[in-house]
Amino acid sequence: MTSSTKRLQILAEELDSISQKMTAGELILNSHAQEARLHIFYGRLLYATDELHRVWRWQRAIQQYCPNWEAKAIAPLSPDRPWEYQLLYQGISKKQISLTQAKAVIHRVAFEILFCLSRYPDLSYELQPQQEGESNLSLGLSLSYRELEPTIGKASQLLSQWQGAGLENLSPMLVPVSKQPVSPDSFSGIGQYLNGEYDLWDLALNLQKSTIAITRALIPLIGKGIVQLKIMPDRPGPSFPQATPTHKELQAQEAKKARGLIACIDDSPVIAQTLRNIVEAVGYQLIHTADPVKGLAQLAQNKPDLIFLDVEMPSASGYTVCQFLRKAPAFKDTPVIMLTSRDNVVDRSRAKLVGASEFIGKPPERQQVLHAIEKYLGGSKK
């Protein structure tokens, strides 16, 4: 048993316990690179969500199991359930898809998320219970632990095979992109998918091959500099009518706005998403810009209460940006937290010289980020 499969086994035991206790709430899975939520109702899985490739996963699962269904909302959606789950239920209620198809989508998304998260050594989880009334909708379209067990087993098997193939440092969420023109039918048909619009999961589905076979086929091309693997932001989500928020929900939204605004200047979408997952979980909003030069105008317009700033960016040095911020009256007192993978005395000293408030390593760890928020903004920890 590998370390990854051990982590998944421990998580499976937690899910079994939740099932037996018939708990309602969210099981939050957290790592330095990714956060996901398992939405639980009476011990059963409603749906799994993550923010890195949430729409990407949804579209892939629909393509695989509901290829003839146009997933459109036919009624306003409530904010207390994942929108994917509500679209599936509406599709069932209108007999556009079957319950079997809907559950297959839930299985597939859960499989991918459990596989990806279990790869990280710092994986942790926390259950946030919720009080909810009984709902036939939730109990009908959901997975019991017994139903979920085969999916967990499938993820465990792939984890073992993935590590055995020497791919433990790669993620199926990576997107292969050709660095030079290639014909669509080149590399056994892979060439048509090297345009930055398909991740490794997609290639396996479209070419009807295993994810391991696809990834191993790309390794020689990567070594020759023909293909590179990139981290891509999520695709735009669907738009649909929302249910009118309740008074309680409006109060919660106002309270969240009142907590404050945090900015992230970093060219890495993964770092930005990691910070977003952390700060929004404790009630703050986050704005992100990958370009420090263009982003200064955005900062001036929004006036964030705290700024996370990458030290090394292609277009400008974080030290230069920090020095500029300190000379601007609007930001001379704004806390600036420098982010870098080079954590040494020289860099820390330089950060202090240009006016940085604090200096933390990359990837940012949850407790470090929360400590900085607590220190400078008085944010509560969760």
Phi, psi and omega per residue, in radians:
M1 nan 2.250 3.140
T2 -1.424 2.931 3.119
S3 -1.097 -0.611 3.135
S4 -1.158 -0.772 3.141
T5 -1.198 -0.523 3.061
K6 -1.132 -0.732 3.116
R7 -1.091 -0.708 3.137
L8 -1.183 -0.632 3.118
Q9 -1.127 -0.730 3.109
I10 -1.109 -0.715 3.104
L11 -1.125 -0.687 3.111
A12 -1.082 -0.678 3.108
E13 -1.129 -0.640 3.087
E14 -1.154 -0.732 3.111
L15 -1.129 -0.649 3.084
D16 -1.091 -0.753 3.121
S17 -1.117 -0.726 3.105
I18 -1.083 -0.703 3.123
S19 -1.089 -0.781 -3.111
Q20 -1.160 -0.574 -3.137
K21 -1.489 -0.104 -3.138
M22 0.950 0.807 -3.096
T23 -1.333 2.600 2.993
A24 -2.037 2.401 3.126
G25 2.706 -2.698 3.130
E26 -2.228 2.260 2.994
L27 -1.663 1.935 -3.067
I28 -1.627 2.083 3.103
L29 -1.740 2.229 -3.019
N30 -2.300 2.430 2.988
S31 -2.514 3.090 -3.119
H32 -1.165 -0.410 -3.035
A33 -1.913 -0.286 -2.988
Q34 -2.733 2.542 3.027
E35 -2.267 2.466 3.114
A36 -2.402 2.820 3.128
R37 -2.277 2.255 3.015
L38 -1.759 1.996 -3.076
H39 -1.502 2.025 -2.989
I40 -1.979 2.417 3.053
F41 -2.405 2.078 -3.080
Y42 0.872 0.775 3.074
G43 1.359 0.040 -3.096
R44 -1.944 2.551 -3.135
L45 -1.424 2.119 3.038
L46 -1.439 -0.912 -3.087
Y47 -2.913 2.772 3.069
A48 -2.048 2.373 -3.141
T49 -2.281 2.571 2.911
D50 -2.474 2.810 -3.005
E51 -1.688 -0.207 -3.101
L52 -1.238 -0.914 -3.139
H53 -2.325 0.813 -3.072
R54 -1.057 -0.876 -3.139
V55 -1.218 -0.664 3.114
W56 -0.980 -0.846 -3.127
R57 -1.101 -0.761 -3.118
W58 -1.045 -0.860 -3.108
Q59 -1.119 -0.650 3.132
R60 -1.170 -0.757 3.140
A61 -1.144 -0.680 3.098
I62 -1.144 -0.747 3.101
Q63 -1.012 -0.668 -3.066
Q64 -1.353 -0.716 -2.978
Y65 -1.956 -0.338 3.127
C66 -2.331 0.997 -2.985
P67 -1.121 -0.407 -3.103
N68 -1.749 0.142 -3.084
W69 -1.781 2.231 3.028
E70 -1.655 1.804 -3.013
A71 -1.314 1.620 3.100
K72 -2.159 2.498 3.120
A73 -1.243 2.313 3.108
I74 -1.889 0.052 3.092
A75 -2.729 2.754 3.100
P76 -0.981 2.533 -3.139
L77 -1.759 2.496 -3.132
S78 -1.554 2.514 -3.140
P79 -1.312 -0.123 -3.085
D80 -1.595 0.123 3.062
R81 -2.380 2.563 3.047
P82 -0.993 2.418 -3.091
W83 -1.093 -0.544 3.120
E84 -1.085 -0.760 -3.124
Y85 -1.083 -0.734 -3.109
Q86 -1.198 -0.637 3.080
L87 -1.131 -0.690 3.108
L88 -1.090 -0.763 -3.127
Y89 -1.132 -0.728 3.116
Q90 -1.123 -0.654 3.100
G91 -1.105 -0.653 3.100
I92 -1.212 -0.792 -3.075
S93 -1.096 -0.511 3.109
K94 -1.661 0.132 3.109
K95 1.026 0.570 3.072
Q96 -1.496 -0.529 3.052
I97 -2.385 2.868 3.136
S98 -1.666 2.863 3.081
L99 -1.072 -0.655 3.116
T100 -1.068 -0.741 3.109
Q101 -1.122 -0.768 -3.115
A102 -1.093 -0.747 3.136
K103 -1.181 -0.569 3.096
A104 -1.101 -0.656 3.086
V105 -1.097 -0.805 3.140
I106 -1.079 -0.749 3.103
H107 -1.025 -0.827 -3.054
R108 -1.113 -0.793 -3.134
V109 -1.126 -0.752 3.114
A110 -1.083 -0.725 3.127
F111 -1.007 -0.860 -3.106
E112 -1.113 -0.759 -3.102
I113 -1.173 -0.775 3.132
L114 -1.099 -0.694 3.103
F115 -1.092 -0.873 -3.060
C116 -1.124 -0.785 -3.082
L117 -1.214 -0.619 -3.086
S118 -1.207 -0.213 3.110
R119 -1.271 -0.360 -3.003
Y120 -1.589 2.196 -3.127
P121 -1.070 -0.478 -3.096
D122 -1.632 0.359 3.129
L123 -1.054 2.273 3.041
S124 -2.364 2.860 3.102
Y125 -2.514 2.670 -3.098
E126 -2.545 2.259 3.134
L127 -1.594 2.218 3.048
Q128 -1.930 1.679 -3.100
P129 -1.148 2.662 3.091
Q130 -2.385 2.544 3.077
Q131 -1.602 2.083 -3.130
E132 -2.405 2.614 3.066
G133 -1.404 2.836 -3.105
E134 -1.163 2.512 -3.132
S135 -2.498 2.111 3.096
N136 -1.100 -0.572 3.114
L137 -1.025 -0.853 -3.086
S138 -1.172 -0.712 -3.103
L139 -1.288 -0.507 -3.126
G140 -1.303 -0.844 -3.136
L141 -1.782 1.429 -3.135
S142 -2.864 2.898 -3.107
L143 -1.998 2.187 3.014
S144 -1.260 2.901 3.120
Y145 -1.073 -0.654 3.123
R146 -1.095 -0.667 3.090
E147 -1.196 -0.569 -3.077
L148 -1.390 -0.403 -3.079
E149 -0.933 -0.799 3.122
P150 -1.067 -0.599 3.106
T151 -1.173 -0.711 3.084
I152 -1.115 -0.737 3.106
G153 -1.087 -0.679 3.119
K154 -1.138 -0.728 3.106
A155 -1.130 -0.706 3.124
S156 -1.107 -0.729 3.132
Q157 -1.108 -0.766 3.128
L158 -1.144 -0.645 3.105
L159 -1.033 -0.787 3.130
S160 -1.114 -0.771 -3.130
Q161 -1.183 -0.664 -3.133
W162 -1.076 -0.815 3.128
Q163 -1.209 -0.674 3.119
G164 -1.102 -0.475 3.119
A165 -1.488 0.027 3.132
G166 1.313 0.470 -3.071
L167 -1.874 0.268 -3.004
E168 -1.070 -0.363 3.137
N169 -1.570 0.024 -3.134
L170 -2.000 2.644 3.106
S171 -2.033 2.436 3.060
P172 -1.122 -0.164 3.101
M173 -1.422 -0.127 3.106
L174 -1.231 2.597 -3.068
V175 -1.956 2.033 3.109
P176 -1.332 2.328 -3.124
V177 -2.292 2.290 3.111
S178 -1.289 2.354 3.121
K179 -1.581 -0.015 3.103
Q180 -2.615 2.779 -3.122
P181 -1.047 2.333 3.091
V182 -2.358 2.630 3.101
S183 -1.354 2.624 -3.090
P184 -0.996 -0.570 -3.074
D185 -1.636 0.126 -3.136
S186 -1.285 2.782 3.119
F187 0.962 0.846 3.099
S188 1.043 0.647 3.083
G189 1.591 -0.108 -3.121
I190 -1.236 -0.477 -3.049
G191 -0.923 -0.604 -3.099
Q192 -1.220 -0.229 -3.091
Y193 -1.917 0.271 -3.097
L194 -1.765 0.642 -3.082
N195 -1.876 0.211 3.101
G196 1.481 0.125 -3.105
E197 -1.888 0.016 -3.087
Y198 -2.362 2.291 3.031
D199 -1.585 -3.095 -3.059
L200 -1.151 -0.580 3.048
W201 -1.044 -0.779 -3.112
D202 -1.069 -0.781 -3.121
L203 -1.042 -0.745 3.140
A204 -1.073 -0.735 -3.134
L205 -1.175 -0.831 -3.052
N206 -1.227 -0.563 -3.124
L207 -1.677 0.006 3.112
Q208 0.966 0.800 3.080
K209 -2.296 2.908 3.118
S210 -1.253 2.665 3.116
T211 -1.083 -0.607 3.127
I212 -1.150 -0.791 -3.135
A213 -1.062 -0.737 3.132
I214 -1.117 -0.813 -3.094
T215 -1.125 -0.741 3.140
R216 -1.164 -0.571 3.104
A217 -1.168 -0.475 -3.125
L218 -1.460 -0.379 -3.069
I219 -0.949 -0.842 3.116
P220 -1.078 -0.624 3.131
L221 -1.187 -0.614 3.086
I222 -1.190 -0.738 3.129
G223 -1.083 -0.570 3.137
K224 -1.482 -0.035 3.132
G225 1.382 0.232 3.135
I226 -1.425 -0.623 -3.086
V227 -2.226 2.518 2.996
Q228 -2.221 2.620 3.113
L229 -1.720 2.252 -3.083
K230 -2.134 2.685 2.973
I231 -1.624 2.106 -3.098
M232 -1.936 2.560 3.046
P233 -1.176 2.847 -3.133
D234 -1.150 2.746 3.066
R235 -1.286 2.758 3.101
P236 -1.065 2.425 3.133
G237 -1.386 2.826 3.121
P238 -1.230 2.711 3.056
S239 -1.872 2.434 -3.127
F240 -2.728 2.786 -3.140
P241 -1.132 2.367 3.137
Q242 -1.763 2.577 3.043
A243 -1.194 2.577 3.103
T244 -1.108 2.149 -3.102
P245 -1.124 2.553 3.100
T246 -1.306 2.962 3.112
H247 -1.053 -0.695 3.139
K248 -1.120 -0.717 3.132
E249 -1.173 -0.660 3.093
L250 -1.122 -0.706 3.099
Q251 -1.078 -0.712 3.138
A252 -1.133 -0.682 3.119
Q253 -1.135 -0.747 3.123
E254 -1.138 -0.676 3.126
A255 -1.127 -0.668 3.123
K256 -1.130 -0.755 3.124
K257 -1.105 -0.605 -3.083
A258 -1.210 -0.412 -3.112
R259 -1.129 -0.597 3.094
G260 2.239 3.056 -3.067
L261 -2.120 2.339 3.129
I262 -2.085 2.416 3.132
A263 -1.923 2.604 3.063
C264 -2.242 2.118 3.055
I265 -1.924 1.787 -3.053
D266 -2.796 2.365 -3.119
D267 -1.400 -0.065 3.131
S268 -1.669 2.049 3.104
P269 -1.156 -0.467 3.127
V270 -1.193 -0.792 3.106
I271 -1.084 -0.746 3.138
A272 -1.063 -0.757 -3.121
Q273 -1.210 -0.630 3.080
T274 -1.043 -0.820 3.116
L275 -1.129 -0.706 3.134
R276 -1.043 -0.792 3.135
N277 -1.031 -0.679 -3.085
I278 -1.283 -0.880 -3.005
V279 -1.295 -0.613 3.141
E280 -1.243 -0.454 3.109
A281 -1.161 -0.397 3.112
V282 -1.893 0.322 2.935
G283 1.691 0.064 3.121
Y284 -1.689 2.765 3.014
Q285 -1.721 2.655 3.139
L286 -2.286 2.332 2.995
I287 -1.973 2.532 -3.061
H288 -2.246 2.435 2.987
T289 -2.368 2.368 3.131
A290 -1.568 -0.314 -3.103
D291 -1.923 1.894 -3.080
P292 -1.113 -0.521 -3.124
V293 -1.243 -0.917 3.127
K294 -1.214 -0.498 -3.074
G295 -1.229 -0.343 -3.128
L296 -1.087 -0.632 3.105
A297 -1.147 -0.669 3.098
Q298 -1.125 -0.705 3.115
L299 -1.128 -0.754 -3.129
A300 -1.083 -0.608 -3.127
Q301 -1.292 -0.686 -3.033
N302 -1.657 -0.381 3.118
K303 0.870 1.210 3.139
P304 -1.163 2.754 -3.136
D305 -1.497 -0.315 3.132
L306 -2.715 2.561 -3.086
I307 -2.229 2.233 2.944
F308 -1.696 2.223 -2.986
L309 -2.272 2.146 3.111
D310 -1.268 2.445 3.139
V311 -1.321 -0.758 -3.030
E312 -1.950 1.935 3.093
M313 -2.321 2.655 -3.068
P314 -1.060 -0.666 -2.998
S315 -1.627 -0.296 -3.112
A316 -2.888 2.644 3.074
S317 -1.373 2.420 3.096
G318 -1.078 -0.552 3.110
Y319 -1.121 -0.720 3.126
T320 -1.141 -0.741 3.135
V321 -1.115 -0.743 3.135
C322 -1.097 -0.743 3.121
Q323 -1.073 -0.713 3.103
F324 -1.096 -0.770 -3.141
L325 -1.048 -0.717 -3.103
R326 -1.183 -0.411 3.117
K327 -1.484 -0.271 3.130
A328 -1.485 2.200 -3.105
P329 -0.944 -0.609 -3.084
A330 -1.188 -0.383 -3.041
F331 -2.151 0.163 -3.064
K332 -1.134 -0.421 3.129
D333 -1.953 0.055 -3.125
T334 -1.305 2.238 3.105
P335 -1.054 2.277 3.110
V336 -2.120 2.050 -3.131
I337 -1.803 2.012 -3.133
M338 -1.403 2.410 3.124
L339 -2.024 2.276 3.109
T340 -2.756 2.669 3.055
S341 -1.514 -0.136 3.115
R342 -1.811 1.658 -3.075
D343 -1.764 1.593 3.133
N344 -2.468 3.002 -3.055
V345 -1.098 -0.691 -3.108
V346 -1.098 -0.823 -3.125
D347 -1.177 -0.641 3.105
R348 -1.128 -0.725 3.137
S349 -1.128 -0.717 3.136
R350 -1.150 -0.663 3.121
A351 -1.088 -0.700 3.119
K352 -1.160 -0.669 -3.111
L353 -1.102 -0.595 -3.128
V354 -1.570 0.055 3.021
G355 1.733 0.237 3.109
A356 -1.157 2.466 -3.139
S357 -1.382 -0.591 -3.076
E358 -2.747 2.950 -3.032
F359 -2.515 2.015 3.111
I360 -2.245 2.681 -3.053
G361 -1.369 2.881 3.076
K362 -1.962 2.496 -0.036
P363 -1.242 2.527 -3.092
P364 -1.147 2.284 3.107
E365 -1.536 2.568 -3.031
R366 -0.981 -0.827 -3.081
Q367 -1.154 -0.612 3.101
Q368 -1.143 -0.758 3.135
V369 -1.116 -0.800 3.140
L370 -1.133 -0.615 3.097
H371 -1.114 -0.720 3.114
A372 -1.130 -0.728 3.109
I373 -1.102 -0.768 3.124
E374 -1.075 -0.732 -3.073
K375 -1.179 -0.751 -3.017
Y376 -1.754 -0.441 -3.095
L377 -2.095 -0.142 -3.129
G378 1.301 0.410 -3.132
G379 -1.235 2.461 3.125
S380 -1.361 2.565 3.098
K381 -1.571 2.628 3.085
K382 -2.205 nan nan
